[in-house]
Amino acid sequence: MNNLYGSKAETVFEFNADLFDGAKLEFIVDVSLAGRHSSGSMKVTLMRNN
């Protein structure tokens, strides 16, 4: 976020898209830190390789 220049945070999450039939899956990830008032959103696009 804007006050944390040079800082780094990581996490791992999983989801199952087996029941999704489309070739393109788009979703929004919203990130916020405990104790901070700012947040950031990012659009993620996954493409199926058939």
Phi, psi and omega in degrees: 000176191296336182263004186240037181304128179088353179275163182217136174221143181225153171208163178236133173221155181233150171215159183248116180252022182300328182274357178271124185266347185287168180271343185224128180239124181239139176208166181250132174251125178250125185245132173218155181249139178301133179085359178246146181269351182264160176212168179219142180243147180219134175275133180243134178238125177247135180248134179278134179256100182256000000 
